[in-house]
Amino acid sequence: ERILEQEQEQEREDLIESPENESSQLPSNENKMSSIGKSISSGILYSFCSISMVLVNKSLASSYNGFLEKGNLNFFLVVFQAVIAIAAVQFCKMMKWVEYPSFNMKTAAQWAPVNLFFCAMLFTGMASLQHNSVPMVTVFKNITNIGVAAGDYYYFGTAVEFLVMCAFGIMLGGALLAAKNDAQVTVVGLFWMACNCVATAGYVLYMKFATKNVKLSKFGMVFYNNVLCVVFLFPVTLVNGEMNTFWRTGAIHTVDYIAKNSFAGFVGFFLNFASLNFVANTGPTTYAIVGSMNKIPTAFLGWFMFNAIITPQTWLFIGVSMCGGFLYSYAKIATQMKKDAGKKDDSESSESELRSNKS
């Protein structure tokens, strides 16, 4: 009996220390670290490309808008940069660096709502800026983030923690304080801002849906995103006169202008990929929050590169937004740690049951 007991004890120790048991836990830890690494790297790439795109377009506007007789070339720039992005992704496919299926109408129809929301977001954003002050637009952008979080919960079942709601409240409060002395708003302005909130939330949420359900690689999504962007926005440049303005303004037909636009197109190519990848790895809510936080380094870089003035209201908004951003990050990290602890407890419970059954 003593020998039998020793053999059973040895089997239990072998079970605990066996390589198979250790290896069964390693992939879980590796997957966890891989998932966190993907989220962080995709977020950094998205922020870098987003900020770079804003600064390049700011450089184009500050350098060349003075040559235009009236208006601007906002939609024309989007179309031009989309054409460059299409050329870039097609070149990558030709070199066999990436792979995606050729254009077909069924896939285009599945992806089209993303671009329709994007075009609506651009148009309503420009219209709202014509009828509202910039601080008020910023307030509504923060309301949009709350709408995205609500949609994320409703459509994808993503839980919204109490601390996350506190972070939203802090960022919205900071925007309201910054706007209190410059709250220019009209009924027409409210209408366009409401439309912009819906379009922006729809764009972010449907992009999450499309990345899950449309059977395409990320580079295939970049291809369709830019092709449909050209299809939808090129007619707009003809109707609103931007194409005609470009051809008639000889002062902007320079190598520098083309080079900056081409560089912006390449950045747009990476931004498309980074946005899709970031939404797929995190979610619409985190994507919206990081997009808002990108305004902070953009403001500092704009001050450094273009001598842009940072008003006391902007400093207030930056400070409060940073607090909100840190709180949001803490809330997400705390939630993830709680989930990991729960999984660990479940794993230990399963091991305990296995040992009792063996004995």
N, C-alpha and C positions, 0 to 999 in steps of 0.2 A: 504493500500500500504506500509505503514511504517512497519507493522508487517511482510509482505511478504519479504521486503528487509532484515529485521533482520534475518528471517529464511534462506534466501539464503546466507547471510554472515556467519551464523553459519555453514551451510553445507560446505562452502569453507574452514573454519578453521578446521572443522572435517576432511576434506579430506587431508589437509596438515599434521595434527597432528595424524591421525589415526594410530593404531598399524600395520594395514595391509600395509600402505604405508612405515612405518619404516622397517617392516620386509622384504619388497620386496627389500630394499637396503642393508640389513644386509648380506644376502647370497653372494651378489656381493663382498662386502668388505672382508668377510670371505674367499671366494674363492681366492681373490687376495692375501691375506696374506698367505693362504695355499700354493698357487703356488710359491710365493717367498720363503717360508720356505722350500718347497720341493727342489727347485733349490739350495739353500744354503747348506742344509743338504746333498744332493746327491753330491754336489761339494766337501764338506769337506771329506766325506767318500771316494770318488774317489781319492782325493789327498793323504789321509792317506794310503790307500791300495797301491797306485802306488809307493809312496816313500818307504813304508815298503818292497815291493817286490824288488825294486832296491837294498836296503841295505842288505836284506837277501841274494840275489844272489851275491852281492859284497863280503859278508862274505864267502860264499861258494867258490867263485873264488880265493880270497886271501888266504884261508886256504888250499885248496886242489889242485889247478891247478899245484902247484909245484911238485906234485907226478905223474903227467901225463908225459909220455914220449914225446908226441907231441900233438899239437892242444888243443882243449877244448871239453867240453861236453854240449855246449849250447842247441842243439836240444834235447839231451837226458834229460836235466833238464826240458825243456818245457813239454816233454811227461810225465815224472815222476810226475811233479806237476799237470798236467791235470788229471792223474789217481787218485791222491789224491782228487782233486776237484770233480771228478765224484763220488767217494766214499762218500764224504761229502754231496753232494746234494741228493744222493740216500738214505743216512741215514736219512736226514731230511724228505724225502718223506715217508720212512718206518715208521717213528715216527708220520706221519700225521701232521707235522708242515707246510709242503708246499704241493702243488698239481700240477701236470702236467701230460699230457698223456704219455703213453709208447712210446718207440722209433718206428717210422715208416718212411719209405723211402721217402714219399711225403714231409713231414715236413723237413727231412734231406736235401733233394734237394733244398728246399726253403732257408735253412740256409747256405748251403754249400759255396756260394760265399763269405760270411763273413770270413770263415776260409781259403779259397783260397787266398783272399787278405791278411789275416794275415800271412799266410805262406810265401807269396811272399814278404811281408814287412820284415819279419825276415831275409830271405835269401839275399835280395838285400841290407838290412842294413849292414849285416856282410860283404858282398862283397865290398860295398862302403868304409867301414872302412879299408879294406886291400889296397885300391888304393888311398885314400884321407886322409888328416890330419883331426884330430877331429874338429878343428875350421871350416874347410870347410864343414864338414858334418853338423855342427850346422847352418851354413849359409843356406844350402839347406833345413834344417828342417823348418826354418822360411819362406822360399819360399813355402814350402808345406802348411803352414798355410794359406797363401794367396790363394793357389789353392783350399783349403778346403772351404774358404769363398766364392770363385767364384762358386764352385759346390753347396754350400748351397743356394746361390741366384738362380742359374739356375734350380736346381731340386726341391727345396722346397719353393722358393719364399721369402727367408729370406732377408730382406733389409740390405744392408751394408752401414752404416752411414759414413759420412766424417771423424769423429773422430776415428772410428774403423780403417779406412784405414791409418790414421795418426799413430795409435798405431802399426799397422803392419810395417809401414815404419820405425818407431823408433826402433823396435825390430830387424828388418833386418839390419838397419844401425849399430846398436850396434854389431851385429854378424860379419858384414863386418870389422868394426874397430878392433875387437878382433882377426880377422883372417889375418890381413894385413901383419903381420910378419911371418906367418906360413901357407901361402897359397899354400900348396902342392896339386896339382891336375893334373890328367892325362886324356887322352881321354877316356881310359877304365873306369877311376874313374867317369868321368862325365856321362858316359853311365849308370853305376850302380846307381849313385845318382838320375838320371832322372827316372830310373825304380823304385827306392825307393820312390820318391815323388808321382808317379802315384799310386803305391801300397798302400802307407799310406793314401792318399786322398780317394782312392777307398774303403779302409777298413772303414774309419770313416763315409763316406757318405752312403755306403751300410748298415752299421750297423744302421744308422738312418732310412733308408728305411725298414729294416727288423723289427725293433722294432715297426714300425707303421703297417706293413702289414702281418707279420707272426703271426697267431693266437696262441700265446703261452704266458704263464705267464713269468715273468722275470726269475724265477728259471728254468722253462722249457728251456729258452734260454741259461742259464748257462750250463744245462745238454747237450744240443745239441752242444754248442760251444766247450766243452771239449771233448766230444765223437769224433767229427769230427776232432778236433786237433790231437788226438791220431791216428785216421785212416790215416790222411795225413802225419804226421811227424814220426810215428814209422818206416815206411819203409826207411825214410831218414837216421835215426840213424843206420840202417843196412847197407845201401849203403856207407855212409861216414865213417864207422868204429867206430862211437862213442859208440855203444852198445858193440862191441868187446873190445874197450879200457876200458870201465867200468868194464867188467868181468875180464879182465887181470890185472887190477890195484888193488891189494889187499889192498893197503894202505888206500884207501878211503872206504873200506867196514867196516865202523865204525858206532856205535850207534849215534855219534854226527852228522855225515854226513846225515844219514837217518832222524834223528830228524829235522835237519835244512831244508832238502828238504821237509819233511812232513809239517812243519810249513809254508814253502813257498807255498805249495799246498793249504793249508787252506787260506792263504792270497790271493792266486790266485782265489779261490772260491769267496771270498768277492769282489775282484777286478773285476771279471767278472760281478757280480751283480751290483757293483757300476758304472762301465763303461756304461752298458746298461741303468741303471736308470738315470744317468747323461745326456747321449745323449738324452734320451726320454724327460727329463724335461727341457733341455735347447736347445741344437742343436749342429751340428757338429763343427761350428766355435768356440763356447765357449769351447767345449770339447778339441779342438786342442790347443787353447790359454792356458787353464789351464794345459794341459799336458806339454807345453813348460815352464810355470811358475814353475812347480814342480821341475825343475832342480835347482832352487835357493836354497830351503831348503835341497835338496839332496846334493848339493855341500857343504853346511855348515856342515851337519851331517856326510858326508864322511870325511871332514877335522877333525871333532871332534872324530869320532869313529875309523877311519882307518889311521889317520895322512896323508890324501891325501893333496897334495900341491895345493894351490889356487894361480895361477899365476896372474900377473897384468892384462893380457888379460881377464882372467876369472872374475876378479873383475870388469873390465869395462863392460863385457857382463852382469854380474849380475845387476849392477847399471842401465844400459840402459834398460834392460829387465823389471826391476821393474817399471821404468817410463812408459814403454809401457803398462805393465799390469795394472797400475793404470789408465792410460788414457782410456784403453779399458773398465775397470770397470765403470769409470765415464760416458763414452759414452753410455753404456747399461742402466745405472741407469737414465740418462737424457732422453733417448728414452722412457723408461718405464713410467717415470713421465709425459712426453708429451702425451703418449697414455692414461694414466689415466685421465689427464686433459681434453682430447678430449671426453672421455666417460662421464665424469662428466657434461661437457657442453651439450652433447646430452641428458643426463638424465634430466637436468634442463629445456632444451627446450621442452622435451616431457611433463614434469609436467606443464609447462606454458600453453601449448596447451590444456592439459586436464582441467586445471582450467578455461580457456576461454570458452571451450565447455560446461562445467558445468554451468557457469554463463549465 
